[in-house]
Amino acid sequence: PAARSPRSMSDAYSKLKVAQLKAKLKERAQSGAGEKEDLVRRLQLCDAGDKHALPDGRNPTTLKAAEFRKALASRGLPCDLSINTRDELMQSLIDALKSEGGGTSAEAGSSAGGGGGGEDADELATRLALQVLELGEAGNPEGVLSLLGAAITRATPFAAQRKAYLSLARIIHPDKLPKLGQATKAFQHLVRAFEVLTAPEAPPQAAKAAARAHTAISRSNDGCFKTQLFCPRCKSQWGSADSGVMDFDYNFMMQGLKVYCCALCLCDFGCMTAEHRCPLCRKPFEYHPRDYHRQVTCGNARCSGTFGFWLYHVPARVEDDLRQEARKEQERQAKQREAAAARVARAARKGTGGASEAERRAQGEKLFVAGLLDACPRCGFEPPPGVSREELAEHLGCCTDKKAHAAHAAAVAAAGERRAKKAEARDAQAEAQNLAVWQFLGGDDSQAWLLTDTQVKKQCEERGLATDGTKEEMLARMASHASGRKMLTDGRAAAGGGGGGGD
């Protein structure tokens, strides 16, 4: 027989008029509020509740509010009716009753065949709990909340973060995994990951004013412009009169000393990730902080003019504050890099390998059947709200269109490439800012530990030193080289980095 579509089970109710749907709901003591789709879904829930009754034999849709919340809470499910609708929570409860085995033998067999219930569900929950435990111990909160397929970061909207957290909590709650001794620890890592990603960044403490250690750069502004910069996400102009930034912030932005937050879409970006427009032809051009004190061309066809970048006066107090703030931020980032490297080393020693492509694909299909993925991992089909596990399993069983699979795989790969390009741009911005801040702080070798491994290697290359070995070994070579220069200059370091001296 031909396979049914995921909407086949709701066709009978969908053909009824709104008045008829409300009459049926009234017969079952259910609310008749909402649109037609809500009424159809409510009747489907009533039918599902008949098949998957509570332990006392009652249909879960007949529960009063207090009993309903108690039934949800006892199974580790969300139970706040002010956040989720009753229909959404009822679907969660019915799904939980299905996984408990509360249904007919035919129903249980169908669910097991789709990989969404019974023993398969326990295996999936155990596997996810172990993955949460591994990522949590590695200090990777973004990886924990991204286990269901959607990439979750600190910048992800709170609603998506919360959805991922609740979906995982529903699967790996310790009450659902009584045989897994580390279930409680895994759940604690999940809670901690959610708290880390949703907690606001602590504002930097006000830096104390200090004596200026370096002479301010001074140059002419002839042929210079305050070029236009635009947010890479929403394309709104940065530095406009209503954006709240001062004129001298243009200096900090263009030198790569700071990143700024878009006032419209709240995207953080710096000079390496911003979109720059030529002041002569108004077309985009590539920019690097090294260009700030130069006269450049935009490189666009039919635009051969040269231009520079405006240098604003920066008050001494503002520059001192920035220097203190930048140093603290660089120290914080250096410690984070060291901690991340230590976590990677520990993971390597443990020898924990990631799941294979086949295992990830199989896990994604089980998550889809369990209703925890928004789209089919094979073809990208997004089922409508209220679809049961049986319908999802049925869709997966007849999802054999190779062209649709290839198109979805291409779309996923394209999205991955876009994410990789964005990550590459962010990494380039971080490296440029790291070098710019180190130079702004004086470029002293005693502070070279603030540099990233990449920047330390570049400093060694510029000085003709070997670049093999660890960061500590390269820093030792830089310190030894600096000591040699001081001896050649009778105890005084050569100005501007030159090491020459006569006999």
Secondary structure as UniProt FT lines:
FT   TURN            6..7
FT   HELIX           8..10
FT   HELIX           11..14
FT   HELIX           18..27
FT   TURN            28..29
FT   HELIX           36..51
FT   TURN            55..56
FT   HELIX           60..62
FT   HELIX           65..73
FT   TURN            74..76
FT   TURN            81..83
FT   HELIX           86..99
FT   TURN            100..101
FT   HELIX           105..114
FT   HELIX           118..137
FT   TURN            138..139
FT   HELIX           141..145
FT   TURN            146..148
FT   TURN            154..155
FT   HELIX           158..172
FT   HELIX           174..176
FT   TURN            178..179
FT   TURN            181..182
FT   HELIX           183..198
FT   TURN            222..223
FT   STRAND          224..225
FT   STRAND          228..230
FT   TURN            232..234
FT   STRAND          237..238
FT   TURN            241..242
FT   TURN            247..248
FT   HELIX           249..254
FT   TURN            255..256
FT   STRAND          260..261
FT   TURN            263..265
FT   STRAND          268..269
FT   TURN            271..273
FT   STRAND          275..277
FT   TURN            279..281
FT   STRAND          284..285
FT   HELIX           289..291
FT   TURN            292..293
FT   TURN            301..302
FT   STRAND          307..309
FT   HELIX           316..350
FT   HELIX           357..369
FT   TURN            370..371
FT   TURN            377..379
FT   TURN            385..386
FT   HELIX           389..397
FT   HELIX           402..440
FT   TURN            441..442
FT   HELIX           445..450
FT   HELIX           453..462
FT   TURN            463..464
FT   HELIX           471..488
FT   TURN            489..491
FT   HELIX           495..497
//
